[in-house]
Amino acid sequence: MIKRLPSTIRNKWPAAAALVLLLLLWQGVCMLGLVPGYMLPSPVEVARAFMTDFVLLMEHSLITLQEAFLGLFCGLALGFLLAVVMDSFEVLQRAFYPILVITQTIPTVAIAPLLVLWFGYETLPKVILIVLTTFFPVTVGLLDGFRSADRDAIGLLRSMGANRWQIFRHIKAPSALPQFFSSLRIAVAYSVVGAVISEWLGGFGGLGVYMTRVKKAFAFDKMFAVIFLICAISLLLMGLVELLERKSMPYRNLKENEK
């Protein structure tokens, strides 16, 4: 842990320095009056708005996270099921993979009003939209991981009388873990964004509902505050996925440390 800390700081400081520089530049532009304050609030004003509405933002964040986690869980389950089925049956992969690709070409903003019209303003349409945006990267990642499994190892297990479940458990599932966690990071970010988009078009709470209210009030400092909060939540969840990846694949960490 102690050895890993300096390398972590060395890898992260350029991004942190760039972010600080961007914030200072933003603050300077606002202080010099190059952009009207009602169009672009300064970072100080955004921070003040965040602290003022902190309790309210946390209440809306809880609603959004509940929707995001529920949709993400269902999306992971659906993506895993589709990946396993298409890996097991080549015909089904050829039949349904193009359809899965087509589903991702439809803008979520165009689907959301239909879901609200069909299922109302409760949680169900929001969960469905999140599932539609999260299952695809998981499906593709797992499918690529299953297909990248060592064929010689699979042949060896088959020669020893192993069944499909044993091959999946000992060969295919471990080989798909890197691709799975890469797709999970994408799905986690999509789940939060999908929840916010679905809340724009109808709902009784959540960060998307909060954004529509402050937009109508032309409170752009609060708008920027909720945008930064959404980014922070997405980055935090992606960090948790990375931590879970390290715990699930310690052998990969040893290889990275050796390098």
C-alpha positions, 0 to 999 in steps of 0.5 A: 500500500505504501509503495503504491501511494507514490505511483498513484500520486504520480499518475494522478497529479497531472489531471489534478493540476489541469483541473485546478488550472481550469478552475482558476482560468474560469474564476479569472474570466468571471472576475474580469467580466469577460462573460456576464455573470448570469450566463457563467457563474464563477466557481466560487458562486457555484460552490456557494450554491452547492453549500446553500442547497446541500441538504436538498441536493443530497435528498435528490441524489439519494433518489437518483442513486436508488434508480441508478442502482436498480437499473444497473443491477437489472442491466447487469443481469440482462447483459450477463444472460445475453452474453452467456446465451449468445456465447453458447449458441452461435446462431443466436449471436448472429441473429440478435447481435445486430438488433442489440447494436440497433438499440444503441443507435436510438437516442435515449432522449427520444425513448424517455418520453415514450416510456413516461407515456406508457408507464407513468411518472414513477420509478419503472420508466426510469429503470427501463431507460437505465437498463437500455443504456447499461446492458449493451456494454456489459453484454459486449464486454462479457461476450468478448471476454468469453471469446478470448478464453484460451482454446487449448485450456478449454480443449484440455478440460473437455478431454478430461470430461468437463461439462459446460458449467465447469469450463465456464467456471474455470476458464471463460468466467476468469478470462472475461473479468478484465473486459467485464470490469471495463464495461462495468465502469462504462455502465456505472456512468451510464446509469447515473446519466440515464437516471438524470435524463429520465427525470428530466421528462417527469418525476417527483424527485431526483437530480434531473427534477432538481435541474429542471426546476433551477433551469426554469428559475434561471439559477445557473449557479445551482445548475452548475452545482448539480452538474458537478455533483453528477460528475463527482458521483459518476467518478466515485462509482467508477472508483469503487468499480476499480477498487472492486476490480483490484480486490477481485483480480489481485494477480493482475495487481502483482503483474502491474507492480512487477512492471 
